[in-house]
Amino acid sequence: MDMKLELVMVPVTDVDRAKEFYERVGFSADHDHEVSDDVRFVQMTPPGSACSIAFGKGLTRLEPGSLDNLQMVVADADAVRAELLERGVEVSEVDELQWGRFVFFADPDGNGWALQQLPGHPHG
């Protein structure tokens, strides 16, 4: 039996600000539907990912900024860091760890992301 993680809810305070931020990071806006005055659903997907994120109004009881260390794998930590800086995203320096090379950033609410270049992949 397959079980594919395809959607992760990200708690945010300002839906439009979050959408602009994730577009700047490079996510594609898949859906943006205002279902009612109390419910808005925005779904965005990172480039090359089979899993998307969703945020909006009336979707989760999680506190905005409460997600920590959502992780995506990248081919080249240095290149992705440079591209995000060019797009105006505040990112950490590349952190060299035994289990990979990491770049960290947070969305405007403080939800934390890690970008991992797996060990054994050549440095860019």
N, C-alpha and C positions, 0 to 999 in steps of 0.2 A: 504494500500500500504506500503510495507516494504522499507526502505532505509537503507542499511548497509554500514557504513564507512569501507572501506577495504584497502585504500591506502592513505598515507600522504607523500607528497614530502618534503624532508629535503635538504636544500641548503648547499652544501659543496664545498670547494676549491680543495681538493685532493681526488679523488674517491677511490684510493687504500688505503690511510690512513684511510678514513672513514669506508671502508669495514673491515679493520683489527680491528678498534676500536669496531664496533658493533658486530663483531664475539667475541671479548674479553668480551663484556657485556653479550653475550649469545644468540644473535640473530642468526637465521639460514639464510644462504644465499640461497634464492630461485632461483634467476635469476641473471645473469651477462652477458649482451649481448652488444657487440659493433656493433651498427646498421650501423654506418658510421664513418668517421673521426670526425664528429661533434656531434655524438649522442652515448652515452653509458648509458645503463639502468641497475641499480643494485636494486634488491628488496630483502629486508630482513624482517624476522618476529620474534618478541619477542616470547619466549617460552610460549605456551598456549594462544596466542592472535589470534583473528580472523582478526585483522587489521595489515597490514604491513607498512613499510616505503619504500620509493624509493629515490635514489639519483643517480647522474651521471653527464653526460655532455650534455648540450643542452636540459635540461628538465624543468627548472624553471627560472623565472626572479627574484626570491627572492635573496636577498643578503646572502651569506654564514654567518651562525651564527645568522640569524634574527629570528629563531623560539625560543620561550621561553615558558617554562612550559608545554611541552608535558607530558602527565600524564599517568602512568600505575598503576594498582592496584596490590598489592602483598599481600600474606597471612601474612608475618612476616617481618617487616621493619628491625629488628636487623639481622635476618638471611640473607636477601638479601644484606644488607650493608657488612656483613662479607664476603660473597661470592664474591662480587664485589671487595673489597679490596684485597682479595686473588688472584684475576685475574689481579690485577694491575690497576684497575680503581679508579681514584680519586673521592671520594664521601664525602658528608657532614656527620656530626653526625646525629643521628635520632632527628628530630624536632617534639616535642609533641605539637599538636594543637587540638583545640576543635573538628575539623572535620576530625581528623586522625593523624597518625604518618607518617612523611615524611622523605625520604632520597633524596637528590638532587645530580645531576651530570651534566656535560656538555661534548659534544663531542669535538674533537680537534678544531672545528671552533667556538665553543661557543654556539651551539644550546643546550638549557636547557631542562633537563628532571626532572620530579618529580615522585618518587615511593611512592604510598600511601597505607598504611595499614588502612583499613576502621575502624571507631570507632566501638567498640563492639567486634572486633576480639581480641582474647587473645594475650598478649605480648609473644614473643618468648623467 
